[in-house]
Structures are given as structure tokens and as C-alpha cells.
Amino acid sequence: MEKKLYECKICSKAFSLSGVFKRHLLSHTKERPHVCEVCKKGFILRHHLLEHLLTHTKEKAHVCIFCNKAFTLKRDLKRHLLCHTKEKPHCCDFCTKAFSQRPDLKKHLLTHTKEKPYACDLCSKAFSQKGDLEKHLLTHGKEKPHACDLCSKAFSNRSNLRRHLLIHTKETPHACDICSKAFSDKSNLNRHLLIHEKVKLACL
């Protein structure tokens, strides 16, 4: 086993090769020594710059054998091929879910770690998914595109409209297992269950 003589003082990562260690240090300093002459974008590694230059030349040398779609970068072709093979190589360590692309796995992992990187600038609420934040932002604005056909009420998202419609249909799909009382809204059922919980604790 190779000795790792070069240790990063910032993140404690260790490396056996000096060149690899120096490259790693650039990730902390944000220094990008390899700069594109066309758009001035900088890169830590030279081969990343060379890959980037292809986006300016519009050269697409990597062609899909199934649908003839062409790509500038080989990694983009590899990612695209998963659409045809239905292969899902990116597996979640916490559950059985698998994904064809790494960004989708990363997004999914947030549901396990409870990390909520998407925060609302208008209130203190935070979300693990960007889509959920976008949905939430509508509640602050005046935008309520989902209107009820039976009354004048309007809602910022479709799920709230669906919940509201149960009031008109008198449908109560959420039933209590303890007393059989039913509710149109799941949150009302959850509130109701607290009553049973309090009674249970009082009897102990």
C-alpha cells in the first residue's frame, strides 16, 4: 500500500503523489489556472479545459448507435445511452432506489439526510427539493392559478385545490382506525389522532 505523505491542512485528505495533492489544493483556493481564451472560463485541470473548448467548436464526435444523436463529450454520450438500456447504475445506500444519472441520486439522498439546501428568502422554511421551494414561493405571491369551479376559492398549487374539492363532494377518505371517524383532509385526521394519544397517556 502506497504511503500518503501529502496531507491537506484544510480538509485532512491525504495523497501519495505531489501532483495530485497540488491539484487538490486548487479546489480550496478556487484558483483556475487553465483559462479558456474564448469565454474566459477557468478550470482546475487542463483536460477539463480541452473538453470545454469543444463546446465552442460545436464538434460532436460521440454518436449514439441507437438513435444517431451526437454529443460533444464522451461522458454525455454515456449518460444518454442509459436512456436506451434502462440501466440504473447509481444506487442509494439507504433504500432500494436506483437512478440512471448521478444528479438524480444526489437529489434523492437529500430525502434521507434531511438536508434542506433550498431556503425561502421570504420566511424561514427550507426544502430538500428545488421544485418544493418553487411550489412554496407561490404561497407568498398573489399567484393562485388553480381555481375551484364550484366556488370562488383559488389555490397556489393543485394539491390544495384537490383537498378543497373534497369539501364539495363530501368525500372523506381518511378514516381513524380507532373510532372510525373520517376526514376529507389527512392533516385533520392527524390532528384527531392526537386526541386518542392524549386519552391513552391520561389512562397510564
C-alpha positions as CSV (number, residue, x, y, z in Angstrom):
1,M,0.0,0.0,0.0
2,E,1.3,3.4,-1.0
3,K,2.2,5.9,1.7
4,K,0.2,9.1,1.7
5,L,2.8,11.7,2.5
6,Y,0.9,14.8,1.4
7,E,-1.9,15.8,3.8
8,C,-4.3,18.8,3.2
9,K,-4.4,21.0,6.2
10,I,-7.8,22.3,5.2
11,C,-9.8,19.1,4.9
12,S,-7.3,16.4,6.2
13,K,-7.3,14.5,2.9
14,A,-4.1,12.7,2.2
15,F,-2.3,12.0,-1.1
16,S,0.6,9.8,-2.2
17,L,1.5,11.9,-5.3
18,S,2.7,15.5,-5.2
19,G,0.9,16.5,-8.4
20,V,-2.4,15.2,-7.3
21,F,-2.0,16.9,-3.9
22,K,-1.3,20.3,-5.7
23,R,-4.3,19.9,-7.9
24,H,-6.5,19.1,-4.8
25,L,-5.3,22.4,-3.1
26,L,-6.7,24.4,-6.1
27,S,-10.2,23.1,-5.1
28,H,-9.9,25.1,-1.8
29,T,-8.2,28.2,-3.2
30,K,-10.7,28.4,-6.1
31,E,-7.7,29.1,-8.4
32,R,-8.4,28.1,-12.0
33,P,-5.0,28.1,-13.9
34,H,-6.4,26.8,-17.2
35,V,-8.4,29.6,-18.8
36,C,-10.5,29.4,-22.0
37,E,-9.4,32.2,-24.4
38,V,-12.9,32.3,-25.9
39,C,-15.1,32.9,-22.9
40,K,-12.5,33.3,-20.1
41,K,-13.9,30.4,-18.0
42,G,-11.3,28.8,-15.8
43,F,-10.6,25.2,-14.9
44,I,-8.5,23.4,-12.3
45,L,-7.5,20.6,-14.7
46,R,-6.2,21.0,-18.3
47,H,-8.2,18.2,-19.7
48,H,-11.4,19.9,-18.4
49,L,-10.4,23.0,-20.4
50,L,-9.8,20.8,-23.5
51,E,-13.3,19.3,-23.1
52,H,-14.8,22.7,-22.6
53,L,-13.2,24.0,-25.9
54,L,-15.2,21.5,-27.8
55,T,-18.4,23.4,-26.8
56,H,-17.1,26.4,-28.8
57,T,-16.1,24.4,-31.9
58,K,-19.5,22.6,-31.8
59,E,-17.7,19.4,-32.7
60,K,-19.8,16.3,-31.7
61,A,-17.7,13.3,-32.2
62,H,-19.5,10.9,-29.9
63,V,-22.5,9.4,-31.7
64,C,-25.2,7.2,-30.2
65,I,-25.5,3.8,-32.0
66,F,-29.2,3.6,-31.2
67,C,-30.6,7.0,-32.4
68,N,-27.7,8.8,-34.0
69,K,-27.8,11.6,-31.5
70,A,-24.3,13.2,-31.3
71,F,-22.5,14.7,-28.2
72,T,-19.5,16.9,-27.7
73,L,-18.3,14.9,-24.6
74,K,-18.0,11.2,-24.2
75,R,-19.5,11.3,-20.7
76,D,-22.6,12.9,-22.1
77,L,-23.0,10.0,-24.6
78,K,-22.5,7.5,-21.8
79,R,-25.3,9.3,-19.8
80,H,-27.5,9.3,-22.8
81,L,-27.0,5.6,-23.5
82,L,-28.7,4.8,-20.2
83,C,-32.0,6.1,-21.7
84,H,-31.8,3.2,-24.2
85,T,-30.5,0.5,-21.9
86,K,-32.7,1.5,-18.9
87,E,-29.6,0.8,-16.8
88,K,-29.6,2.4,-13.4
89,P,-26.0,2.3,-12.0
90,H,-26.4,4.9,-9.3
91,C,-27.9,3.1,-6.3
92,C,-29.0,4.6,-3.0
93,D,-27.2,3.1,0.1
94,F,-30.2,3.7,2.3
95,C,-33.0,2.2,0.3
96,T,-33.6,0.1,-2.9
97,K,-34.0,3.0,-5.3
98,A,-31.6,3.3,-8.3
99,F,-31.1,6.1,-10.8
100,S,-29.7,6.3,-14.3
101,Q,-27.9,9.7,-13.5
102,R,-25.8,10.8,-10.5
103,P,-27.5,14.2,-10.1
104,D,-30.9,12.4,-9.6
105,L,-29.3,10.1,-6.9
106,K,-27.8,13.2,-5.2
107,K,-31.3,14.8,-5.1
108,H,-32.8,11.6,-3.8
109,L,-30.2,11.3,-1.0
110,L,-31.4,14.6,0.5
111,T,-34.6,12.9,1.5
112,H,-32.6,10.5,3.7
113,T,-30.1,13.0,5.2
114,K,-32.9,15.6,5.9
115,E,-30.6,18.2,4.3
116,K,-32.6,21.2,3.1
117,P,-30.4,23.4,0.9
118,Y,-33.3,25.3,-0.8
119,A,-34.3,28.0,1.6
120,C,-37.1,30.6,1.2
121,D,-35.9,34.2,1.2
122,L,-39.2,35.4,2.5
123,C,-39.6,33.1,5.5
124,S,-37.5,30.6,7.4
125,K,-38.8,27.5,5.6
126,A,-36.3,25.2,3.8
127,F,-36.8,22.3,1.4
128,S,-34.7,19.3,0.1
129,Q,-36.1,19.6,-3.4
130,K,-36.0,22.8,-5.6
131,G,-39.5,22.0,-7.0
132,D,-40.9,22.1,-3.5
133,L,-39.4,25.5,-2.9
134,E,-40.8,26.8,-6.1
135,K,-44.3,25.5,-5.1
136,H,-43.9,27.1,-1.7
137,L,-42.9,30.5,-3.2
138,L,-46.4,30.7,-4.8
139,T,-47.9,30.9,-1.3
140,H,-46.2,34.2,-0.7
141,G,-47.2,35.8,-4.0
142,K,-50.6,36.7,-5.3
143,E,-50.5,33.9,-7.9
144,K,-53.2,31.3,-7.4
145,P,-53.7,29.6,-10.8
146,H,-55.7,26.6,-9.5
147,A,-59.4,27.8,-9.1
148,C,-62.4,25.9,-7.9
149,D,-65.2,25.6,-10.4
150,L,-67.8,25.2,-7.7
151,C,-66.9,28.3,-5.6
152,S,-64.7,31.4,-5.9
153,K,-61.7,30.0,-4.0
154,A,-58.3,29.7,-5.7
155,F,-55.1,28.0,-4.7
156,S,-51.4,28.3,-5.4
157,N,-51.0,24.6,-6.0
158,R,-53.0,21.8,-7.5
159,S,-52.8,19.5,-4.4
160,N,-54.5,22.2,-2.2
161,L,-57.3,22.5,-4.8
162,R,-57.8,18.7,-4.8
163,R,-58.1,18.8,-1.0
164,H,-60.6,21.7,-1.1
165,L,-62.8,19.8,-3.7
166,L,-63.4,17.1,-1.1
167,I,-65.5,19.6,0.9
168,H,-67.9,19.9,-2.1
169,T,-68.0,16.2,-2.8
170,K,-68.3,15.3,0.9
171,E,-65.7,12.6,0.3
172,T,-63.9,11.6,3.5
173,P,-61.2,9.1,2.5
174,H,-59.0,9.5,5.7
175,A,-60.6,7.3,8.4
176,C,-59.5,6.8,12.0
177,D,-58.6,3.2,12.8
178,I,-59.6,3.7,16.5
179,C,-63.1,5.3,16.3
180,S,-63.9,5.1,12.5
181,K,-64.4,8.9,12.3
182,A,-63.5,10.0,8.7
183,F,-62.0,13.2,7.4
184,S,-61.6,14.8,3.9
185,D,-58.1,16.1,4.8
186,K,-55.2,13.9,6.1
187,S,-53.9,16.7,8.3
188,N,-57.3,16.8,10.1
189,L,-57.0,13.1,10.7
190,N,-53.6,13.5,12.2
191,R,-54.9,16.3,14.5
192,H,-57.8,14.0,15.5
193,L,-55.4,11.1,16.3
194,L,-53.7,13.4,18.9
195,I,-56.9,13.3,20.9
196,H,-56.6,9.5,21.2
197,E,-53.0,9.8,22.1
198,K,-53.8,12.2,25.0
199,V,-56.5,9.9,26.3
200,K,-54.1,7.0,26.1
201,L,-51.4,8.9,28.1
202,A,-54.0,10.0,30.7
203,C,-55.0,6.4,31.3
204,L,-51.4,5.3,32.0
